[in-house]
Amino acid sequence: MDRELITCLAKARYLAKRTAGISNTRSDGSECSIDNDIDATGAEFFAAQEYGRPFDASIGKKGDGGSDFTIPLTIEVIWLGRDKHSGKPRTTGHLIVNPHEPQRWADIYIVVGGGVEEGFHEIGWYPHRQLVAKPQKDFGFGSRYAVNVTELKPPGLLKNLMKEA
């Protein structure tokens, strides 16, 4: 993984959001940081490599340009994040998608765990159609589409489906 490229992309995305006037404080009260964007960008880059697809490194006026790669379905990579107390990569949690950000919706969501320093691994994936059919959940910052990572489909299944296509 090219850490220098990931760091540059993450910084550019972070600065594009701040320049566009997007608050540094998320709706859940947590703070955005360049370090967080580095890990999230690294997760997206890792998943694109895992699937042998070109990574969409485009940066729009509001940061990330949207879907990260195609297979030919659109893919959005969701990084599971870090535990706010220990700082270690999360191993449990939810795939969460904001219903008010349709520009970030994709046909398939791939959840990636780990970090730039620790290395990344694919946790699983979930189709958008099935996600939006589930009841929304509120984690304290408004209702969201969500599914626990224990319900994700195994990584190998999507890779096998791609081979058959």
C-alpha positions as CSV (number, residue, x, y, z in Angstrom):
1,M,0.0,0.0,0.0
2,D,1.3,3.4,-0.9
3,R,1.1,5.3,2.4
4,E,2.4,8.6,0.9
5,L,-0.4,8.6,-1.7
6,I,-3.0,7.6,0.9
7,T,-1.8,10.4,3.2
8,C,-1.9,13.0,0.4
9,L,-5.4,11.9,-0.7
10,A,-6.7,11.9,2.9
11,K,-5.4,15.4,3.6
12,A,-6.9,16.7,0.3
13,R,-10.3,15.2,1.2
14,Y,-10.1,16.6,4.7
15,L,-9.2,20.1,3.5
16,A,-11.9,20.0,0.8
17,K,-14.5,19.3,3.4
18,R,-13.3,22.1,5.7
19,T,-13.1,24.5,2.7
20,A,-16.6,23.6,1.7
21,G,-17.8,24.6,5.2
22,I,-18.5,21.1,6.4
23,S,-18.1,21.1,10.2
24,N,-15.2,19.4,11.9
25,T,-17.7,18.0,14.3
26,R,-19.9,15.1,13.1
27,S,-23.6,14.8,13.9
28,D,-22.8,12.2,16.5
29,G,-20.5,14.7,18.3
30,S,-17.2,13.0,17.3
31,E,-14.4,15.1,15.8
32,C,-13.0,14.7,12.3
33,S,-9.2,14.4,11.9
34,I,-6.7,13.9,9.2
35,D,-5.5,10.7,10.9
36,N,-9.1,9.3,10.7
37,D,-9.3,10.2,7.0
38,I,-5.9,8.5,6.4
39,D,-7.3,5.2,7.8
40,A,-10.6,5.6,6.0
41,T,-8.9,6.3,2.7
42,G,-6.5,3.4,3.3
43,A,-9.4,1.1,3.8
44,E,-10.9,2.2,0.5
45,F,-7.6,1.7,-1.3
46,F,-7.1,-1.7,0.3
47,A,-10.6,-2.9,-0.8
48,A,-10.1,-1.8,-4.4
49,Q,-6.7,-3.7,-4.5
50,E,-8.4,-6.8,-3.0
51,Y,-10.9,-6.8,-5.8
52,G,-8.4,-5.9,-8.5
53,R,-10.2,-2.7,-9.4
54,P,-8.9,0.8,-10.0
55,F,-9.4,3.0,-6.9
56,D,-11.4,6.2,-7.5
57,A,-9.2,8.9,-6.0
58,S,-11.3,11.8,-7.1
59,I,-11.8,14.6,-4.7
60,G,-14.9,16.8,-5.1
61,K,-15.7,20.2,-3.5
62,K,-17.0,18.3,-0.4
63,G,-14.3,15.7,-0.1
64,D,-14.7,12.1,-1.2
65,G,-16.3,11.9,-4.7
66,G,-18.7,9.0,-3.8
67,S,-18.4,5.3,-4.7
68,D,-14.8,4.0,-4.4
69,F,-14.7,1.5,-7.3
70,T,-17.0,-0.7,-9.4
71,I,-17.3,-4.4,-10.2
72,P,-19.4,-3.2,-12.3
73,L,-21.8,-2.6,-9.4
74,T,-20.9,0.5,-7.4
75,I,-19.0,-0.1,-4.2
76,E,-18.7,2.0,-1.1
77,V,-16.1,1.0,1.4
78,I,-17.0,1.6,5.0
79,W,-14.1,1.6,7.4
80,L,-15.2,0.2,10.8
81,G,-13.1,2.9,12.6
82,R,-11.3,2.9,15.9
83,D,-12.5,2.5,19.5
84,K,-12.7,6.0,21.0
85,H,-11.2,4.8,24.3
86,S,-8.4,2.5,23.3
87,G,-7.6,4.0,19.8
88,K,-7.4,0.4,18.5
89,P,-9.3,-0.7,15.3
90,R,-12.8,-1.8,16.1
91,T,-13.7,-5.5,15.7
92,T,-17.4,-5.1,16.4
93,G,-20.0,-2.6,15.3
94,H,-22.3,-1.7,12.5
95,L,-22.3,-0.8,8.9
96,I,-24.0,2.6,9.0
97,V,-25.2,4.6,6.0
98,N,-26.9,8.0,6.3
99,P,-30.2,8.1,4.5
100,H,-29.7,11.9,3.9
101,E,-26.5,11.3,1.9
102,P,-27.6,9.5,-1.3
103,Q,-24.5,10.6,-3.1
104,R,-22.6,8.1,-0.9
105,W,-25.0,5.2,-1.5
106,A,-23.7,2.3,-3.6
107,D,-25.0,-1.1,-4.8
108,I,-22.7,-2.9,-2.4
109,Y,-21.1,-1.8,0.9
110,I,-17.8,-3.5,1.9
111,V,-16.8,-3.2,5.5
112,V,-13.1,-3.1,6.2
113,G,-11.4,-3.3,9.6
114,G,-7.9,-2.4,10.7
115,G,-5.7,0.6,10.1
116,V,-2.8,1.9,8.1
117,E,-0.3,0.9,10.8
118,E,-2.0,-2.4,11.7
119,G,-2.9,-3.5,8.2
120,F,-6.4,-3.9,6.8
121,H,-8.8,-6.9,6.4
122,E,-12.2,-7.2,4.9
123,I,-14.9,-8.0,7.4
124,G,-17.8,-8.6,4.9
125,W,-20.2,-6.9,2.6
126,Y,-23.9,-6.1,2.3
127,P,-26.2,-5.0,-0.6
128,H,-27.9,-1.6,-0.5
129,R,-31.3,-3.1,-1.3
130,Q,-31.2,-5.3,1.7
131,L,-29.8,-2.6,4.0
132,V,-32.6,-0.1,3.2
133,A,-35.3,-2.8,3.7
134,K,-34.2,-3.1,7.3
135,P,-35.7,-0.9,10.0
136,Q,-33.5,2.2,10.6
137,K,-31.6,2.5,13.9
138,D,-30.7,5.6,15.9
139,F,-27.3,5.6,17.6
140,G,-27.9,9.0,19.1
141,F,-27.4,11.1,16.0
142,G,-30.6,10.4,14.0
143,S,-32.0,7.4,12.2
144,R,-29.6,5.6,9.9
145,Y,-29.6,2.5,7.7
146,A,-27.6,0.0,9.8
147,V,-26.7,-3.7,10.1
148,N,-24.5,-5.3,12.7
149,V,-21.2,-6.6,11.2
150,T,-22.2,-10.1,12.4
151,E,-24.9,-10.1,9.7
152,L,-22.5,-9.2,6.8
153,K,-22.0,-11.6,4.0
154,P,-18.5,-13.3,3.9
155,P,-15.9,-11.6,1.7
156,G,-15.2,-14.8,-0.3
157,L,-18.8,-14.9,-1.6
158,L,-18.5,-11.5,-3.4
159,K,-15.2,-12.4,-4.9
160,N,-16.6,-15.7,-6.2
161,L,-19.6,-13.9,-7.7
162,M,-17.2,-11.6,-9.5
163,K,-15.3,-14.5,-11.0
164,E,-18.6,-16.0,-12.3
165,A,-19.8,-12.7,-13.9
